[in-house]
Amino acid sequence: MMNQQIEQRILRLPQVMELVGLRKTAVYQRIKENSFPAPIKLGSASGWIQRDIEDWINQQVARQQGQ
């Protein structure tokens, strides 16, 4: 159970951009195209679930290695 709680960390946009190497406009364009995880609302702010971002990164690596 403890691991699951750690994986549920919420990331803000600057952290997401640093992890995936994309700028803000590229992140939001991919969200619009349904090819990137959408943020969750945190009151007036939003954030991404860390596990969702890690899964997206792993999918990109797998896709690249599969070519």
PyMOL Python script that loads the backbone (N, CA, C, O; Angstrom):
from pymol import cmd

cmd.read_pdbstr("""\
ATOM      1  N   MET A   1       0.814  -1.202   0.000  1.00  0.00           N
ATOM      2  CA  MET A   1       0.000   0.000   0.000  1.00  0.00           C
ATOM      3  C   MET A   1       0.859   1.269   0.000  1.00  0.00           C
ATOM      4  O   MET A   1       0.521   2.254  -0.657  1.00  0.00           O
ATOM      5  N   MET A   2       1.951   1.239   0.727  1.00  0.00           N
ATOM      6  CA  MET A   2       2.787   2.431   0.821  1.00  0.00           C
ATOM      7  C   MET A   2       3.328   2.834  -0.545  1.00  0.00           C
ATOM      8  O   MET A   2       3.351   4.023  -0.863  1.00  0.00           O
ATOM      9  N   ASN A   3       3.766   1.869  -1.366  1.00  0.00           N
ATOM     10  CA  ASN A   3       4.253   2.174  -2.703  1.00  0.00           C
ATOM     11  C   ASN A   3       3.196   2.858  -3.540  1.00  0.00           C
ATOM     12  O   ASN A   3       3.502   3.804  -4.266  1.00  0.00           O
ATOM     13  N   GLN A   4       1.958   2.401  -3.455  1.00  0.00           N
ATOM     14  CA  GLN A   4       0.879   2.975  -4.247  1.00  0.00           C
ATOM     15  C   GLN A   4       0.680   4.450  -3.890  1.00  0.00           C
ATOM     16  O   GLN A   4       0.422   5.267  -4.775  1.00  0.00           O
ATOM     17  N   GLN A   5       0.796   4.795  -2.622  1.00  0.00           N
ATOM     18  CA  GLN A   5       0.648   6.183  -2.210  1.00  0.00           C
ATOM     19  C   GLN A   5       1.773   7.037  -2.779  1.00  0.00           C
ATOM     20  O   GLN A   5       1.533   8.166  -3.207  1.00  0.00           O
ATOM     21  N   ILE A   6       2.979   6.522  -2.789  1.00  0.00           N
ATOM     22  CA  ILE A   6       4.114   7.262  -3.341  1.00  0.00           C
ATOM     23  C   ILE A   6       3.904   7.507  -4.834  1.00  0.00           C
ATOM     24  O   ILE A   6       4.210   8.592  -5.329  1.00  0.00           O
ATOM     25  N   GLU A   7       3.390   6.524  -5.551  1.00  0.00           N
ATOM     26  CA  GLU A   7       3.193   6.660  -6.988  1.00  0.00           C
ATOM     27  C   GLU A   7       2.071   7.625  -7.342  1.00  0.00           C
ATOM     28  O   GLU A   7       1.963   8.047  -8.494  1.00  0.00           O
ATOM     29  N   GLN A   8       1.237   7.979  -6.374  1.00  0.00           N
ATOM     30  CA  GLN A   8       0.123   8.880  -6.643  1.00  0.00           C
ATOM     31  C   GLN A   8       0.508  10.348  -6.470  1.00  0.00           C
ATOM     32  O   GLN A   8      -0.366  11.196  -6.294  1.00  0.00           O
ATOM     33  N   ARG A   9       1.767  10.649  -6.515  1.00  0.00           N
ATOM     34  CA  ARG A   9       2.249  12.022  -6.379  1.00  0.00           C
ATOM     35  C   ARG A   9       1.714  12.891  -7.523  1.00  0.00           C
ATOM     36  O   ARG A   9       1.635  12.453  -8.670  1.00  0.00           O
ATOM     37  N   ILE A  10       1.356  14.112  -7.189  1.00  0.00           N
ATOM     38  CA  ILE A  10       0.851  15.056  -8.182  1.00  0.00           C
ATOM     39  C   ILE A  10       2.001  15.960  -8.631  1.00  0.00           C
ATOM     40  O   ILE A  10       2.726  16.519  -7.809  1.00  0.00           O
ATOM     41  N   LEU A  11       2.148  16.090  -9.933  1.00  0.00           N
ATOM     42  CA  LEU A  11       3.193  16.937 -10.507  1.00  0.00           C
ATOM     43  C   LEU A  11       2.565  18.186 -11.103  1.00  0.00           C
ATOM     44  O   LEU A  11       1.469  18.134 -11.661  1.00  0.00           O
ATOM     45  N   ARG A  12       3.253  19.289 -10.984  1.00  0.00           N
ATOM     46  CA  ARG A  12       2.807  20.531 -11.601  1.00  0.00           C
ATOM     47  C   ARG A  12       3.466  20.647 -12.976  1.00  0.00           C
ATOM     48  O   ARG A  12       4.408  19.916 -13.282  1.00  0.00           O
ATOM     49  N   LEU A  13       2.969  21.563 -13.798  1.00  0.00           N
ATOM     50  CA  LEU A  13       3.426  21.688 -15.184  1.00  0.00           C
ATOM     51  C   LEU A  13       4.951  21.802 -15.330  1.00  0.00           C
ATOM     52  O   LEU A  13       5.518  21.106 -16.172  1.00  0.00           O
ATOM     53  N   PRO A  14       5.638  22.646 -14.548  1.00  0.00           N
ATOM     54  CA  PRO A  14       7.103  22.716 -14.731  1.00  0.00           C
ATOM     55  C   PRO A  14       7.802  21.372 -14.526  1.00  0.00           C
ATOM     56  O   PRO A  14       8.765  21.060 -15.227  1.00  0.00           O
ATOM     57  N   GLN A  15       7.321  20.576 -13.570  1.00  0.00           N
ATOM     58  CA  GLN A  15       7.914  19.255 -13.334  1.00  0.00           C
ATOM     59  C   GLN A  15       7.632  18.326 -14.516  1.00  0.00           C
ATOM     60  O   GLN A  15       8.508  17.575 -14.946  1.00  0.00           O
ATOM     61  N   VAL A  16       6.411  18.382 -15.035  1.00  0.00           N
ATOM     62  CA  VAL A  16       6.044  17.551 -16.183  1.00  0.00           C
ATOM     63  C   VAL A  16       6.895  17.922 -17.392  1.00  0.00           C
ATOM     64  O   VAL A  16       7.428  17.046 -18.073  1.00  0.00           O
ATOM     65  N   MET A  17       7.020  19.213 -17.656  1.00  0.00           N
ATOM     66  CA  MET A  17       7.816  19.670 -18.791  1.00  0.00           C
ATOM     67  C   MET A  17       9.260  19.199 -18.674  1.00  0.00           C
ATOM     68  O   MET A  17       9.864  18.799 -19.670  1.00  0.00           O
ATOM     69  N   GLU A  18       9.812  19.241 -17.477  1.00  0.00           N
ATOM     70  CA  GLU A  18      11.195  18.796 -17.276  1.00  0.00           C
ATOM     71  C   GLU A  18      11.326  17.291 -17.499  1.00  0.00           C
ATOM     72  O   GLU A  18      12.291  16.832 -18.110  1.00  0.00           O
ATOM     73  N   LEU A  19      10.358  16.526 -17.005  1.00  0.00           N
ATOM     74  CA  LEU A  19      10.417  15.068 -17.150  1.00  0.00           C
ATOM     75  C   LEU A  19      10.300  14.622 -18.601  1.00  0.00           C
ATOM     76  O   LEU A  19      11.019  13.720 -19.031  1.00  0.00           O
ATOM     77  N   VAL A  20       9.397  15.245 -19.364  1.00  0.00           N
ATOM     78  CA  VAL A  20       9.133  14.763 -20.720  1.00  0.00           C
ATOM     79  C   VAL A  20       9.894  15.530 -21.791  1.00  0.00           C
ATOM     80  O   VAL A  20       9.920  15.106 -22.947  1.00  0.00           O
ATOM     81  N   GLY A  21      10.510  16.643 -21.434  1.00  0.00           N
ATOM     82  CA  GLY A  21      11.303  17.395 -22.395  1.00  0.00           C
ATOM     83  C   GLY A  21      10.472  18.148 -23.426  1.00  0.00           C
ATOM     84  O   GLY A  21      10.926  18.390 -24.544  1.00  0.00           O
ATOM     85  N   LEU A  22       9.248  18.519 -23.042  1.00  0.00           N
ATOM     86  CA  LEU A  22       8.377  19.277 -23.943  1.00  0.00           C
ATOM     87  C   LEU A  22       8.057  20.631 -23.327  1.00  0.00           C
ATOM     88  O   LEU A  22       8.042  20.789 -22.106  1.00  0.00           O
ATOM     89  N   ARG A  23       7.803  21.600 -24.193  1.00  0.00           N
ATOM     90  CA  ARG A  23       7.371  22.915 -23.722  1.00  0.00           C
ATOM     91  C   ARG A  23       5.876  22.896 -23.446  1.00  0.00           C
ATOM     92  O   ARG A  23       5.167  21.970 -23.843  1.00  0.00           O
ATOM     93  N   LYS A  24       5.414  23.922 -22.767  1.00  0.00           N
ATOM     94  CA  LYS A  24       4.005  24.032 -22.378  1.00  0.00           C
ATOM     95  C   LYS A  24       3.065  23.867 -23.571  1.00  0.00           C
ATOM     96  O   LYS A  24       2.094  23.113 -23.493  1.00  0.00           O
ATOM     97  N   THR A  25       3.342  24.558 -24.663  1.00  0.00           N
ATOM     98  CA  THR A  25       2.446  24.481 -25.826  1.00  0.00           C
ATOM     99  C   THR A  25       2.401  23.071 -26.401  1.00  0.00           C
ATOM    100  O   THR A  25       1.347  22.617 -26.845  1.00  0.00           O
ATOM    101  N   ALA A  26       3.537  22.375 -26.396  1.00  0.00           N
ATOM    102  CA  ALA A  26       3.578  21.003 -26.918  1.00  0.00           C
ATOM    103  C   ALA A  26       2.800  20.053 -26.012  1.00  0.00           C
ATOM    104  O   ALA A  26       2.105  19.160 -26.497  1.00  0.00           O
ATOM    105  N   VAL A  27       2.914  20.243 -24.697  1.00  0.00           N
ATOM    106  CA  VAL A  27       2.158  19.413 -23.753  1.00  0.00           C
ATOM    107  C   VAL A  27       0.664  19.589 -24.007  1.00  0.00           C
ATOM    108  O   VAL A  27      -0.063  18.606 -24.155  1.00  0.00           O
ATOM    109  N   TYR A  28       0.206  20.834 -24.058  1.00  0.00           N
ATOM    110  CA  TYR A  28      -1.233  21.081 -24.225  1.00  0.00           C
ATOM    111  C   TYR A  28      -1.738  20.682 -25.612  1.00  0.00           C
ATOM    112  O   TYR A  28      -2.895  20.285 -25.750  1.00  0.00           O
ATOM    113  N   GLN A  29      -0.901  20.779 -26.630  1.00  0.00           N
ATOM    114  CA  GLN A  29      -1.295  20.314 -27.967  1.00  0.00           C
ATOM    115  C   GLN A  29      -1.520  18.805 -27.953  1.00  0.00           C
ATOM    116  O   GLN A  29      -2.491  18.311 -28.524  1.00  0.00           O
ATOM    117  N   ARG A  30      -0.622  18.079 -27.300  1.00  0.00           N
ATOM    118  CA  ARG A  30      -0.765  16.624 -27.223  1.00  0.00           C
ATOM    119  C   ARG A  30      -1.981  16.221 -26.384  1.00  0.00           C
ATOM    120  O   ARG A  30      -2.634  15.220 -26.679  1.00  0.00           O
ATOM    121  N   ILE A  31      -2.286  16.995 -25.345  1.00  0.00           N
ATOM    122  CA  ILE A  31      -3.503  16.723 -24.563  1.00  0.00           C
ATOM    123  C   ILE A  31      -4.720  16.885 -25.463  1.00  0.00           C
ATOM    124  O   ILE A  31      -5.637  16.063 -25.436  1.00  0.00           O
ATOM    125  N   LYS A  32      -4.724  17.943 -26.254  1.00  0.00           N
ATOM    126  CA  LYS A  32      -5.838  18.197 -27.179  1.00  0.00           C
ATOM    127  C   LYS A  32      -5.984  17.059 -28.185  1.00  0.00           C
ATOM    128  O   LYS A  32      -7.102  16.722 -28.577  1.00  0.00           O
ATOM    129  N   GLU A  33      -4.877  16.467 -28.604  1.00  0.00           N
ATOM    130  CA  GLU A  33      -4.878  15.356 -29.569  1.00  0.00           C
ATOM    131  C   GLU A  33      -5.098  13.995 -28.883  1.00  0.00           C
ATOM    132  O   GLU A  33      -5.069  12.953 -29.538  1.00  0.00           O
ATOM    133  N   ASN A  34      -5.314  14.018 -27.584  1.00  0.00           N
ATOM    134  CA  ASN A  34      -5.482  12.786 -26.786  1.00  0.00           C
ATOM    135  C   ASN A  34      -4.264  11.869 -26.844  1.00  0.00           C
ATOM    136  O   ASN A  34      -4.398  10.648 -26.759  1.00  0.00           O
ATOM    137  N   SER A  35      -3.083  12.451 -26.988  1.00  0.00           N
ATOM    138  CA  SER A  35      -1.867  11.639 -27.019  1.00  0.00           C
ATOM    139  C   SER A  35      -0.962  11.926 -25.821  1.00  0.00           C
ATOM    140  O   SER A  35       0.212  11.556 -25.821  1.00  0.00           O
ATOM    141  N   PHE A  36      -1.513  12.585 -24.806  1.00  0.00           N
ATOM    142  CA  PHE A  36      -0.774  12.889 -23.578  1.00  0.00           C
ATOM    143  C   PHE A  36      -1.783  12.920 -22.446  1.00  0.00           C
ATOM    144  O   PHE A  36      -2.916  13.356 -22.650  1.00  0.00           O
ATOM    145  N   PRO A  37      -1.401  12.464 -21.243  1.00  0.00           N
ATOM    146  CA  PRO A  37      -2.348  12.456 -20.125  1.00  0.00           C
ATOM    147  C   PRO A  37      -2.862  13.859 -19.802  1.00  0.00           C
ATOM    148  O   PRO A  37      -2.096  14.822 -19.770  1.00  0.00           O
ATOM    149  N   ALA A  38      -4.146  13.956 -19.567  1.00  0.00           N
ATOM    150  CA  ALA A  38      -4.745  15.232 -19.170  1.00  0.00           C
ATOM    151  C   ALA A  38      -4.509  15.468 -17.681  1.00  0.00           C
ATOM    152  O   ALA A  38      -4.424  14.517 -16.903  1.00  0.00           O
ATOM    153  N   PRO A  39      -4.404  16.723 -17.291  1.00  0.00           N
ATOM    154  CA  PRO A  39      -4.227  17.022 -15.863  1.00  0.00           C
ATOM    155  C   PRO A  39      -5.533  16.816 -15.102  1.00  0.00           C
ATOM    156  O   PRO A  39      -6.615  16.770 -15.687  1.00  0.00           O
ATOM    157  N   ILE A  40      -5.403  16.695 -13.789  1.00  0.00           N
ATOM    158  CA  ILE A  40      -6.581  16.668 -12.931  1.00  0.00           C
ATOM    159  C   ILE A  40      -6.701  18.028 -12.267  1.00  0.00           C
ATOM    160  O   ILE A  40      -5.698  18.712 -12.068  1.00  0.00           O
ATOM    161  N   LYS A  41      -7.907  18.422 -11.927  1.00  0.00           N
ATOM    162  CA  LYS A  41      -8.126  19.717 -11.289  1.00  0.00           C
ATOM    163  C   LYS A  41      -7.803  19.625  -9.809  1.00  0.00           C
ATOM    164  O   LYS A  41      -8.159  18.656  -9.138  1.00  0.00           O
ATOM    165  N   LEU A  42      -7.129  20.642  -9.314  1.00  0.00           N
ATOM    166  CA  LEU A  42      -6.782  20.763  -7.891  1.00  0.00           C
ATOM    167  C   LEU A  42      -7.283  22.120  -7.416  1.00  0.00           C
ATOM    168  O   LEU A  42      -6.496  23.027  -7.147  1.00  0.00           O
ATOM    169  N   GLY A  43      -8.587  22.246  -7.319  1.00  0.00           N
ATOM    170  CA  GLY A  43      -9.158  23.550  -7.011  1.00  0.00           C
ATOM    171  C   GLY A  43      -9.020  24.435  -8.229  1.00  0.00           C
ATOM    172  O   GLY A  43      -9.539  24.115  -9.298  1.00  0.00           O
ATOM    173  N   SER A  44      -8.316  25.556  -8.072  1.00  0.00           N
ATOM    174  CA  SER A  44      -8.121  26.463  -9.214  1.00  0.00           C
ATOM    175  C   SER A  44      -6.869  26.099 -10.018  1.00  0.00           C
ATOM    176  O   SER A  44      -6.626  26.674 -11.079  1.00  0.00           O
ATOM    177  N   ALA A  45      -6.089  25.166  -9.526  1.00  0.00           N
ATOM    178  CA  ALA A  45      -4.870  24.729 -10.220  1.00  0.00           C
ATOM    179  C   ALA A  45      -5.102  23.348 -10.828  1.00  0.00           C
ATOM    180  O   ALA A  45      -6.159  22.745 -10.641  1.00  0.00           O
ATOM    181  N   SER A  46      -4.116  22.862 -11.546  1.00  0.00           N
ATOM    182  CA  SER A  46      -4.176  21.492 -12.058  1.00  0.00           C
ATOM    183  C   SER A  46      -2.815  20.837 -11.930  1.00  0.00           C
ATOM    184  O   SER A  46      -1.790  21.500 -11.772  1.00  0.00           O
ATOM    185  N   GLY A  47      -2.837  19.514 -12.004  1.00  0.00           N
ATOM    186  CA  GLY A  47      -1.595  18.758 -11.918  1.00  0.00           C
ATOM    187  C   GLY A  47      -1.775  17.404 -12.565  1.00  0.00           C
ATOM    188  O   GLY A  47      -2.888  16.995 -12.897  1.00  0.00           O
ATOM    189  N   TRP A  48      -0.678  16.728 -12.736  1.00  0.00           N
ATOM    190  CA  TRP A  48      -0.676  15.417 -13.380  1.00  0.00           C
ATOM    191  C   TRP A  48      -0.287  14.363 -12.360  1.00  0.00           C
ATOM    192  O   TRP A  48       0.524  14.616 -11.469  1.00  0.00           O
ATOM    193  N   ILE A  49      -0.870  13.183 -12.494  1.00  0.00           N
ATOM    194  CA  ILE A  49      -0.503  12.068 -11.640  1.00  0.00           C
ATOM    195  C   ILE A  49       0.829  11.527 -12.151  1.00  0.00           C
ATOM    196  O   ILE A  49       0.962  11.200 -13.331  1.00  0.00           O
ATOM    197  N   GLN A  50       1.801  11.435 -11.269  1.00  0.00           N
ATOM    198  CA  GLN A  50       3.152  11.035 -11.657  1.00  0.00           C
ATOM    199  C   GLN A  50       3.153   9.709 -12.408  1.00  0.00           C
ATOM    200  O   GLN A  50       3.864   9.567 -13.403  1.00  0.00           O
ATOM    201  N   ARG A  51       2.376   8.746 -11.954  1.00  0.00           N
ATOM    202  CA  ARG A  51       2.321   7.421 -12.603  1.00  0.00           C
ATOM    203  C   ARG A  51       1.875   7.550 -14.062  1.00  0.00           C
ATOM    204  O   ARG A  51       2.401   6.855 -14.931  1.00  0.00           O
ATOM    205  N   ASP A  52       0.900   8.440 -14.338  1.00  0.00           N
ATOM    206  CA  ASP A  52       0.433   8.648 -15.712  1.00  0.00           C
ATOM    207  C   ASP A  52       1.563   9.169 -16.602  1.00  0.00           C
ATOM    208  O   ASP A  52       1.706   8.744 -17.749  1.00  0.00           O
ATOM    209  N   ILE A  53       2.360  10.089 -16.067  1.00  0.00           N
ATOM    210  CA  ILE A  53       3.474  10.653 -16.842  1.00  0.00           C
ATOM    211  C   ILE A  53       4.553   9.594 -17.070  1.00  0.00           C
ATOM    212  O   ILE A  53       5.101   9.484 -18.167  1.00  0.00           O
ATOM    213  N   GLU A  54       4.853   8.818 -16.029  1.00  0.00           N
ATOM    214  CA  GLU A  54       5.847   7.754 -16.176  1.00  0.00           C
ATOM    215  C   GLU A  54       5.383   6.717 -17.198  1.00  0.00           C
ATOM    216  O   GLU A  54       6.181   6.240 -18.005  1.00  0.00           O
ATOM    217  N   ASP A  55       4.100   6.369 -17.167  1.00  0.00           N
ATOM    218  CA  ASP A  55       3.566   5.419 -18.143  1.00  0.00           C
ATOM    219  C   ASP A  55       3.684   5.973 -19.564  1.00  0.00           C
ATOM    220  O   ASP A  55       4.032   5.239 -20.489  1.00  0.00           O
ATOM    221  N   TRP A  56       3.394   7.267 -19.739  1.00  0.00           N
ATOM    222  CA  TRP A  56       3.492   7.898 -21.055  1.00  0.00           C
ATOM    223  C   TRP A  56       4.937   7.841 -21.560  1.00  0.00           C
ATOM    224  O   TRP A  56       5.184   7.520 -22.723  1.00  0.00           O
ATOM    225  N   ILE A  57       5.881   8.153 -20.679  1.00  0.00           N
ATOM    226  CA  ILE A  57       7.300   8.104 -21.058  1.00  0.00           C
ATOM    227  C   ILE A  57       7.672   6.684 -21.476  1.00  0.00           C
ATOM    228  O   ILE A  57       8.332   6.493 -22.497  1.00  0.00           O
ATOM    229  N   ASN A  58       7.256   5.693 -20.700  1.00  0.00           N
ATOM    230  CA  ASN A  58       7.561   4.297 -21.025  1.00  0.00           C
ATOM    231  C   ASN A  58       6.955   3.883 -22.365  1.00  0.00           C
ATOM    232  O   ASN A  58       7.571   3.126 -23.115  1.00  0.00           O
ATOM    233  N   GLN A  59       5.764   4.371 -22.668  1.00  0.00           N
ATOM    234  CA  GLN A  59       5.125   4.073 -23.960  1.00  0.00           C
ATOM    235  C   GLN A  59       5.928   4.678 -25.107  1.00  0.00           C
ATOM    236  O   GLN A  59       6.075   4.050 -26.155  1.00  0.00           O
ATOM    237  N   GLN A  60       6.444   5.879 -24.923  1.00  0.00           N
ATOM    238  CA  GLN A  60       7.231   6.527 -25.966  1.00  0.00           C
ATOM    239  C   GLN A  60       8.518   5.756 -26.221  1.00  0.00           C
ATOM    240  O   GLN A  60       8.927   5.579 -27.368  1.00  0.00           O
ATOM    241  N   VAL A  61       9.153   5.299 -25.149  1.00  0.00           N
ATOM    242  CA  VAL A  61      10.393   4.523 -25.274  1.00  0.00           C
ATOM    243  C   VAL A  61      10.100   3.202 -25.979  1.00  0.00           C
ATOM    244  O   VAL A  61      10.840   2.801 -26.877  1.00  0.00           O
ATOM    245  N   ALA A  62       9.021   2.524 -25.577  1.00  0.00           N
ATOM    246  CA  ALA A  62       8.664   1.244 -26.190  1.00  0.00           C
ATOM    247  C   ALA A  62       8.344   1.420 -27.661  1.00  0.00           C
ATOM    248  O   ALA A  62       8.740   0.597 -28.487  1.00  0.00           O
ATOM    249  N   ARG A  63       7.624   2.496 -28.000  1.00  0.00           N
ATOM    250  CA  ARG A  63       7.288   2.768 -29.393  1.00  0.00           C
ATOM    251  C   ARG A  63       8.553   2.992 -30.211  1.00  0.00           C
ATOM    252  O   ARG A  63       8.674   2.488 -31.328  1.00  0.00           O
ATOM    253  N   GLN A  64       9.487   3.743 -29.658  1.00  0.00           N
ATOM    254  CA  GLN A  64      10.743   4.023 -30.363  1.00  0.00           C
ATOM    255  C   GLN A  64      11.564   2.752 -30.549  1.00  0.00           C
ATOM    256  O   GLN A  64      12.151   2.546 -31.612  1.00  0.00           O
ATOM    257  N   GLN A  65      11.613   1.912 -29.545  1.00  0.00           N
ATOM    258  CA  GLN A  65      12.390   0.685 -29.625  1.00  0.00           C
ATOM    259  C   GLN A  65      11.740  -0.331 -30.556  1.00  0.00           C
ATOM    260  O   GLN A  65      12.418  -1.202 -31.101  1.00  0.00           O
ATOM    261  N   GLY A  66      10.442  -0.222 -30.735  1.00  0.00           N
ATOM    262  CA  GLY A  66       9.723  -1.143 -31.605  1.00  0.00           C
ATOM    263  C   GLY A  66       9.884  -0.835 -33.082  1.00  0.00           C
ATOM    264  O   GLY A  66       9.530  -1.654 -33.930  1.00  0.00           O
ATOM    265  N   GLN A  67      10.418   0.346 -33.398  1.00  0.00           N
ATOM    266  CA  GLN A  67      10.563   0.741 -34.814  1.00  0.00           C
ATOM    267  C   GLN A  67      11.797   0.141 -35.425  1.00  0.00           C
ATOM    268  O   GLN A  67      12.075   0.366 -36.603  1.00  0.00           O
TER     269      GLN A  67
END
""", "prot")
cmd.dss("prot")
cmd.show_as("cartoon", "prot")
cmd.util.cbc("prot")
cmd.orient("prot")
